Amino acid sequence: MLALVLVSYAMIVIDNSIVITGLPAIRAGLGFSTVGLSWVQNAYALAFGGLMLLGARAGDLLGRQRVFMAGLAIFTAASLAIGLAMSPAWLIVSRAIQGAGAAILAPATLALLSTSYPEGPERNRVLGWYGAVGGITASIGLVAGGVVADLVSWRAGFFINVPIGAVLIWAARRYIAETPQQPGRFDLAGATFSTFGVVALVYGLVHAAEESWLHAGTAVPLAAGVVLVALFVRAERHAKQPILPLRLFASAQRSSANAARVLFVGAAMGFFFYSTQYLQGVLGMRPLLAGIAFFPSMLVNFLGALAAPRLVRRVGAHVVLPAAIFISLVGMAWLGQVRADSPFLLGVALPMVLVGAGMGASLSLLTISGVAGVQPRDAGSASGLVGVAHQLGGALGLSILVVAFASSTVPAGTAGVVELSHRISMALSTGAVLLALALFLVLAFVVRHIPAPVSKVPSSTH
């Protein structure tokens, strides 16, 4: 079961990373416009974020094995459709359907782990692996996307999901036990308000990154999103079986961990987005080499996520979590000092490694705090809430950093790569501010609720 869950999660992450480095080839192959190309990512993000809570609650009510397999089937079928796409519209619609499959599959993977392993060292170790898989497969996807697009075709990255998905569906039916179904029905009002509310928020944040915060295409969706979220909260207070039980927000540890996740993921998105621009736009690297340049930071990301549970058993999560965020903060602040003539090893590569070193452990431990103390009946909803925080964080962080990039004051007489490096520096420095805010939330509201480690932990056979 653990292997199936981790491979399924890896398929989601690596597929999204492959798209990033494959975008130039997709644009050339299907004739996308510059603005239209952004919707290859945006359509996926909107469906993923908007349907996450609905997909999570479906697992609680209908059984997680059944929902896990349904998510796999939708994601796999959409991957085939993307690989066969003959027009921009075909590709964008298929990406939206793929995002819907991911919205069903992703919370099911986390909920299966949360309910299959008891809270404590055993679950922490497994969730550490979960975070490590996300980090290392994101790096593999960045490299693989460039290799596949250069040597084969951008379509190959999507076609490979088809046999993998088919095997996973077969194995899930055989090796994952079905969880009991909860009696009741879906909270249709809550599902409607949450879906359209999150879609409106994500759309507004994405549009802010493309235009400005005051543009009508930004302000109207954001205002609508706020109203819909307020209506969603009101509906959940009166629903007999809410799609998102408001009791999940009663825990300061979970709520603050999810808020810190929004900030951390926002900074991480900026790290990938602007580091890629610096490597290619300032240093002149090809996409393949730029992807390889990320590998050391993603390797320490992987190792940090694996080491986190062991460190937690020794010194406690109340020490490891803020320390990990602080390491990423130092790396991001350092990277924010890049200039056009910065030495690659000391000015770029080393701070990138520091960002990655803290990233794996931070996200793993924030995930643990985000589902801490949740009853099995609410495991899916809590997992969906973690996923929504992740999606909103990515959209919010990127939009904030794009504004910082565009509005930064450029010294007179600068142009070309010098101007680009200056703007990238300002954007990455803003990412460091987001990490500082995440660190504050963790220190103020999360670590005080984390129990101290016991002196001796029994060994596990898992």
C-alpha positions as CSV (number, residue, x, y, z in Angstrom):
1,M,0.0,0.0,0.0
2,L,2.8,2.4,0.9
3,A,4.6,1.8,-2.4
4,L,1.4,2.3,-4.4
5,V,0.6,5.6,-2.6
6,L,4.1,7.0,-3.0
7,V,4.3,6.0,-6.7
8,S,0.9,7.6,-7.4
9,Y,2.0,10.8,-5.6
10,A,5.2,10.8,-7.5
11,M,3.3,10.5,-10.8
12,I,1.4,13.7,-10.0
13,V,4.5,15.6,-9.0
14,I,6.8,14.5,-11.8
15,D,4.1,15.1,-14.4
16,N,3.7,18.7,-13.3
17,S,7.4,19.3,-13.3
18,I,7.8,17.8,-16.8
19,V,5.3,20.3,-18.1
20,I,7.5,23.3,-16.9
21,T,10.5,22.5,-18.9
22,G,8.4,21.2,-21.8
23,L,6.5,24.4,-22.3
24,P,8.6,25.8,-25.1
25,A,8.2,22.6,-27.1
26,I,4.5,22.6,-26.4
27,R,4.2,26.2,-27.7
28,A,6.1,25.4,-30.8
29,G,4.3,22.2,-31.5
30,L,0.7,23.4,-31.1
31,G,1.0,27.1,-31.9
32,F,0.2,28.6,-28.5
33,S,0.3,32.3,-28.0
34,T,2.4,33.7,-25.1
35,V,-0.7,34.3,-22.9
36,G,-2.4,31.1,-24.0
37,L,0.6,29.0,-23.0
38,S,0.2,30.1,-19.3
39,W,-3.1,28.3,-19.3
40,V,-1.4,24.9,-19.8
41,Q,-0.5,25.4,-16.1
42,N,-3.4,27.6,-15.0
43,A,-6.1,25.2,-16.1
44,Y,-4.5,22.4,-14.1
45,A,-4.0,24.6,-11.0
46,L,-7.6,25.9,-11.1
47,A,-9.1,22.4,-11.3
48,F,-6.7,20.9,-8.8
49,G,-7.2,23.7,-6.2
50,G,-11.0,24.1,-6.8
51,L,-12.0,20.4,-6.6
52,M,-9.6,19.4,-3.8
53,L,-12.0,19.6,-0.9
54,L,-14.7,17.8,-2.9
55,G,-12.3,15.1,-3.8
56,A,-11.1,14.8,-0.2
57,R,-14.6,14.5,1.2
58,A,-15.5,11.9,-1.4
59,G,-12.8,9.6,0.1
60,D,-14.4,10.0,3.6
61,L,-17.9,9.1,2.3
62,L,-17.4,6.6,-0.5
63,G,-14.3,4.7,0.6
64,R,-10.7,5.7,0.0
65,Q,-9.7,2.7,-2.2
66,R,-12.6,3.4,-4.6
67,V,-11.8,7.2,-4.7
68,F,-8.1,6.5,-5.1
69,M,-8.7,4.3,-8.1
70,A,-11.2,6.8,-9.6
71,G,-8.6,9.6,-9.3
72,L,-5.9,7.4,-10.9
73,A,-8.3,6.5,-13.8
74,I,-9.2,10.2,-14.5
75,F,-5.6,11.3,-14.3
76,T,-4.4,8.5,-16.6
77,A,-7.1,9.0,-19.2
78,A,-6.4,12.8,-19.2
79,S,-2.7,12.1,-19.7
80,L,-3.5,10.0,-22.8
81,A,-5.7,12.8,-24.1
82,I,-2.9,15.4,-23.5
83,G,-0.4,13.3,-25.4
84,L,-2.8,13.0,-28.3
85,A,-3.7,16.8,-28.3
86,M,-3.9,18.4,-31.7
87,S,-4.9,21.9,-30.7
88,P,-4.4,24.4,-27.8
89,A,-8.0,24.1,-26.7
90,W,-7.8,20.2,-26.7
91,L,-4.7,20.4,-24.5
92,I,-6.1,23.0,-22.0
93,V,-9.3,21.1,-21.5
94,S,-7.4,17.9,-21.0
95,R,-5.1,19.6,-18.5
96,A,-8.1,20.8,-16.6
97,I,-9.5,17.2,-16.5
98,Q,-6.1,16.0,-15.3
99,G,-6.2,18.6,-12.5
100,A,-9.6,17.2,-11.5
101,G,-8.1,13.7,-11.3
102,A,-5.2,15.0,-9.3
103,A,-7.7,16.7,-6.9
104,I,-9.3,13.4,-6.2
105,L,-6.0,11.4,-6.1
106,A,-3.8,13.6,-4.0
107,P,-5.9,13.9,-0.8
108,A,-6.6,10.2,-1.1
109,T,-2.9,9.3,-1.0
110,L,-2.3,11.4,2.1
111,A,-5.5,10.2,3.8
112,L,-4.5,6.6,3.2
113,L,-1.2,7.2,5.0
114,S,-2.8,9.1,7.8
115,T,-5.3,6.4,8.6
116,S,-3.0,3.4,8.0
117,Y,-0.3,4.5,10.4
118,P,-0.8,5.5,14.0
119,E,0.1,9.0,15.0
120,G,3.7,9.2,16.3
121,P,7.2,8.1,15.0
122,E,5.8,5.6,12.6
123,R,3.5,8.0,10.8
124,N,6.2,10.7,10.9
125,R,8.6,8.4,9.1
126,V,6.1,7.6,6.4
127,L,5.1,11.2,5.9
128,G,8.8,12.0,5.7
129,W,9.1,9.6,2.8
130,Y,6.0,11.2,1.3
131,G,7.6,14.6,1.4
132,A,10.9,13.2,0.1
133,V,9.1,11.7,-2.9
134,G,7.6,15.0,-3.7
135,G,11.0,16.8,-3.6
136,I,13.1,14.3,-5.6
137,T,10.4,13.7,-8.2
138,A,10.0,17.4,-8.8
139,S,13.7,17.6,-9.5
140,I,13.6,14.5,-11.8
141,G,10.7,16.0,-13.6
142,L,12.6,19.3,-14.3
143,V,15.5,17.3,-15.8
144,A,13.4,14.7,-17.6
145,G,11.1,17.4,-19.1
146,G,14.1,19.0,-20.8
147,V,15.6,15.6,-21.9
148,V,12.3,14.2,-23.3
149,A,11.4,17.5,-25.1
150,D,14.9,17.8,-26.7
151,L,15.4,14.1,-27.6
152,V,12.0,12.6,-28.1
153,S,8.8,14.7,-27.8
154,W,7.0,16.6,-25.2
155,R,4.1,14.1,-25.7
156,A,6.2,11.2,-24.4
157,G,6.1,12.6,-20.8
158,F,2.4,12.2,-20.8
159,F,2.2,8.9,-22.6
160,I,4.4,7.2,-20.0
161,N,1.6,7.8,-17.4
162,V,-0.8,5.5,-19.2
163,P,0.9,2.1,-18.5
164,I,2.0,3.3,-15.1
165,G,-1.5,4.3,-14.2
166,A,-3.0,1.1,-15.5
167,V,-0.6,-1.0,-13.3
168,L,-1.4,1.2,-10.3
169,I,-5.1,0.8,-10.7
170,W,-4.7,-3.0,-11.0
171,A,-2.5,-3.1,-7.9
172,A,-4.7,-0.8,-5.9
173,R,-7.7,-3.1,-6.4
174,R,-5.5,-6.0,-5.1
175,Y,-3.4,-4.5,-2.4
176,I,-5.3,-1.6,-0.8
177,A,-8.1,-2.5,1.5
178,E,-11.3,-0.5,1.2
179,T,-12.1,1.8,4.1
180,P,-15.7,1.8,5.6
181,Q,-18.1,4.1,3.9
182,Q,-19.7,6.8,6.0
183,P,-23.5,7.1,5.7
184,G,-24.9,10.3,4.4
185,R,-24.7,12.5,1.3
186,F,-22.5,15.2,-0.1
187,D,-22.8,18.7,1.2
188,L,-23.8,20.2,-2.2
189,A,-23.9,23.8,-1.1
190,G,-20.5,23.5,0.6
191,A,-19.1,21.8,-2.5
192,T,-20.4,24.5,-4.8
193,F,-19.2,27.4,-2.7
194,S,-15.8,25.8,-2.0
195,T,-15.2,24.8,-5.6
196,F,-16.1,28.1,-7.2
197,G,-14.6,30.1,-4.3
198,V,-11.2,28.5,-4.5
199,V,-11.3,28.7,-8.4
200,A,-12.1,32.4,-8.2
201,L,-9.2,33.0,-5.7
202,V,-6.7,31.0,-7.7
203,Y,-7.8,32.7,-10.9
204,G,-7.5,36.1,-9.4
205,L,-4.1,35.3,-8.0
206,V,-2.9,33.9,-11.3
207,H,-4.2,36.9,-13.1
208,A,-2.5,39.2,-10.7
209,A,0.8,37.6,-11.7
210,E,-0.1,38.3,-15.4
211,E,-1.5,41.8,-15.0
212,S,-1.8,43.7,-11.7
213,W,-3.7,43.7,-8.4
214,L,-5.9,46.6,-9.5
215,H,-6.8,45.1,-12.9
216,A,-10.5,44.2,-13.2
217,G,-9.6,40.6,-14.2
218,T,-7.8,40.4,-10.8
219,A,-10.0,42.4,-8.4
220,V,-13.4,41.0,-9.5
221,P,-12.4,37.3,-9.1
222,L,-10.7,37.9,-5.8
223,A,-13.7,39.8,-4.4
224,A,-16.0,37.0,-5.7
225,G,-13.7,34.4,-4.1
226,V,-13.9,36.2,-0.7
227,V,-17.7,36.3,-0.9
228,L,-18.0,32.7,-1.9
229,V,-15.6,31.6,0.8
230,A,-17.7,33.5,3.4
231,L,-20.8,31.8,2.1
232,F,-19.0,28.5,2.3
233,V,-18.2,29.0,5.9
234,R,-21.8,30.0,6.6
235,A,-23.0,26.9,4.8
236,E,-20.6,24.6,6.7
237,R,-21.9,25.9,10.1
238,H,-25.4,24.6,9.3
239,A,-24.6,21.5,7.3
240,K,-25.2,18.2,8.9
241,Q,-22.4,16.6,7.1
242,P,-20.1,19.4,5.9
243,I,-17.5,19.0,3.2
244,L,-15.0,20.7,5.5
245,P,-15.9,20.3,9.1
246,L,-15.1,23.6,10.8
247,R,-13.9,21.6,13.9
248,L,-10.7,21.1,11.9
249,F,-9.9,24.8,12.5
250,A,-10.2,24.4,16.3
251,S,-6.6,23.3,16.5
252,A,-4.1,26.2,16.5
253,Q,-1.4,23.7,15.5
254,R,-3.2,22.6,12.3
255,S,-4.4,26.0,11.3
256,S,-1.1,27.7,11.8
257,A,0.8,24.9,10.1
258,N,-1.5,25.3,7.0
259,A,-1.0,29.1,7.0
260,A,2.7,28.6,7.3
261,R,2.5,26.2,4.4
262,V,0.8,28.8,2.2
263,L,3.7,31.2,2.8
264,F,6.4,28.5,2.5
265,V,5.0,27.1,-0.8
266,G,4.6,30.6,-2.1
267,A,8.3,31.2,-1.5
268,A,9.2,27.8,-3.0
269,M,7.3,28.5,-6.2
270,G,9.2,31.8,-6.5
271,F,12.4,30.0,-6.0
272,F,11.8,27.6,-8.9
273,F,10.3,30.2,-11.1
274,Y,13.0,32.9,-10.7
275,S,16.0,30.6,-10.3
276,T,15.1,29.1,-13.6
277,Q,14.9,32.5,-15.2
278,Y,18.3,33.5,-13.7
279,L,20.0,30.3,-14.9
280,Q,18.6,30.6,-18.4
281,G,18.1,34.3,-18.9
282,V,21.2,35.6,-17.1
283,L,23.7,32.8,-17.2
284,G,22.5,31.6,-20.6
285,M,22.0,27.9,-19.7
286,R,19.9,25.6,-21.9
287,P,16.7,24.2,-20.3
288,L,18.4,20.8,-19.8
289,L,21.4,22.3,-18.0
290,A,19.1,24.5,-15.9
291,G,17.2,21.5,-14.9
292,I,20.4,19.7,-13.9
293,A,21.5,22.8,-11.9
294,F,18.5,22.2,-9.6
295,F,19.5,18.6,-8.9
296,P,21.9,19.3,-5.9
297,S,19.2,21.3,-4.2
298,M,16.6,18.7,-4.8
299,L,18.9,15.9,-3.6
300,V,19.4,17.6,-0.3
301,N,15.6,18.2,-0.3
302,F,15.2,14.5,-0.5
303,L,17.8,13.7,2.1
304,G,16.4,16.3,4.5
305,A,12.9,14.9,4.2
306,L,14.2,11.4,5.0
307,A,16.3,12.6,7.9
308,A,13.5,14.7,9.5
309,P,11.8,11.8,11.3
310,R,15.0,10.6,12.8
311,L,16.0,14.1,13.9
312,V,12.5,14.6,15.4
313,R,12.9,11.4,17.5
314,R,16.2,12.8,18.8
315,V,15.5,16.5,19.5
316,G,11.8,17.0,18.7
317,A,9.8,18.5,15.9
318,H,9.6,21.8,17.9
319,V,13.4,22.2,17.2
320,V,13.6,20.6,13.7
321,L,10.7,22.4,12.0
322,P,11.8,26.0,12.8
323,A,15.4,25.1,12.1
324,A,14.6,23.7,8.7
325,I,12.6,26.8,7.7
326,F,15.4,29.0,9.0
327,I,17.9,27.1,6.7
328,S,15.7,27.8,3.7
329,L,15.3,31.4,4.8
330,V,19.1,31.9,4.9
331,G,19.4,30.3,1.5
332,M,16.6,32.4,0.0
333,A,18.0,35.6,1.5
334,W,21.4,34.7,0.2
335,L,20.1,33.9,-3.3
336,G,18.3,37.2,-3.3
337,Q,21.7,38.9,-3.5
338,V,22.4,37.5,-7.0
339,R,23.8,39.9,-9.7
340,A,24.7,39.4,-13.3
341,D,28.3,38.8,-12.3
342,S,27.7,36.6,-9.2
343,P,30.0,33.6,-8.9
344,F,28.0,30.5,-9.7
345,L,29.3,28.3,-6.9
346,L,29.1,30.7,-4.0
347,G,26.4,33.1,-5.3
348,V,23.9,30.7,-6.8
349,A,24.6,27.0,-6.3
350,L,25.3,27.0,-2.5
351,P,22.3,29.1,-1.6
352,M,20.1,26.9,-3.8
353,V,21.3,23.9,-1.9
354,L,20.4,25.6,1.4
355,V,16.9,26.4,0.2
356,G,16.5,22.7,-0.8
357,A,18.0,21.4,2.4
358,G,15.3,23.1,4.5
359,M,12.5,22.5,2.0
360,G,12.2,18.8,2.3
361,A,12.1,18.7,6.1
362,S,9.9,21.8,6.4
363,L,7.1,20.5,4.1
364,S,7.2,17.0,5.7
365,L,6.8,18.4,9.2
366,L,4.2,21.0,8.2
367,T,2.2,18.1,6.6
368,I,2.5,16.2,9.9
369,S,1.3,19.2,11.9
370,G,-1.5,19.8,9.3
371,V,-3.1,16.4,10.0
372,A,-2.1,16.0,13.7
373,G,-4.9,14.8,16.0
374,V,-7.4,14.4,13.2
375,Q,-10.0,11.6,13.6
376,P,-10.1,8.9,10.9
377,R,-13.6,10.2,9.8
378,D,-12.0,13.6,9.0
379,A,-8.7,12.4,7.5
380,G,-9.8,13.1,3.9
381,S,-11.0,16.6,4.7
382,A,-7.9,17.4,6.6
383,S,-5.7,16.1,3.8
384,G,-7.8,18.2,1.3
385,L,-7.2,21.3,3.4
386,V,-3.5,20.7,3.3
387,G,-3.7,20.4,-0.5
388,V,-5.8,23.6,-0.8
389,A,-3.2,25.5,1.3
390,H,-0.5,24.1,-1.1
391,Q,-2.3,25.3,-4.2
392,L,-3.3,28.7,-2.8
393,G,0.2,29.2,-1.6
394,G,1.7,28.5,-5.0
395,A,-0.6,31.0,-6.7
396,L,-0.4,33.6,-4.0
397,G,3.3,33.5,-3.7
398,L,4.0,33.7,-7.4
399,S,1.6,36.6,-7.8
400,I,3.3,38.5,-5.0
401,L,6.8,37.8,-6.3
402,V,5.8,38.8,-9.9
403,V,4.6,42.1,-8.5
404,A,7.9,42.6,-6.7
405,F,9.7,41.7,-9.9
406,A,7.8,44.1,-12.1
407,S,7.7,47.0,-9.6
408,S,11.3,46.9,-8.4
409,T,13.3,50.1,-9.0
410,V,16.0,49.5,-11.5
411,P,19.2,51.7,-11.2
412,A,19.5,54.2,-14.0
413,G,21.4,53.0,-17.0
414,T,20.9,49.3,-16.4
415,A,19.5,47.0,-19.1
416,G,19.6,43.5,-20.5
417,V,20.9,40.8,-18.1
418,V,21.9,43.4,-15.5
419,E,18.3,44.6,-15.3
420,L,16.9,41.1,-15.3
421,S,19.2,39.9,-12.5
422,H,18.3,43.0,-10.4
423,R,14.6,42.3,-10.8
424,I,15.1,38.6,-10.0
425,S,17.1,39.6,-6.9
426,M,14.1,41.7,-5.7
427,A,11.7,38.8,-6.3
428,L,13.8,36.3,-4.4
429,S,14.3,38.7,-1.6
430,T,10.5,39.0,-1.3
431,G,10.4,35.2,-1.1
432,A,12.7,35.4,1.9
433,V,10.2,37.7,3.5
434,L,7.5,35.1,3.0
435,L,9.7,32.5,4.7
436,A,10.3,34.8,7.6
437,L,6.6,35.1,8.1
438,A,6.2,31.3,7.9
439,L,8.9,31.0,10.6
440,F,7.1,33.5,12.8
441,L,3.9,31.5,12.6
442,V,5.7,28.2,13.4
443,L,7.5,29.7,16.4
444,A,4.4,31.5,17.7
445,F,1.6,29.0,17.2
446,V,2.9,25.6,16.0
447,V,5.8,24.4,18.1
448,R,4.1,25.0,21.4
449,H,1.6,22.3,20.5
450,I,4.2,19.7,19.4
451,P,4.9,17.2,22.2
452,A,8.5,16.7,23.3
453,P,10.2,13.5,22.0
454,V,10.2,10.4,24.3
455,S,13.5,9.1,25.5
456,K,13.1,5.8,23.7
457,V,11.0,4.9,20.7
458,P,10.1,1.2,20.0
459,S,11.4,-0.1,16.7
460,S,8.9,-0.7,13.9
461,T,8.7,-3.4,11.3
462,H,7.0,-1.2,8.7
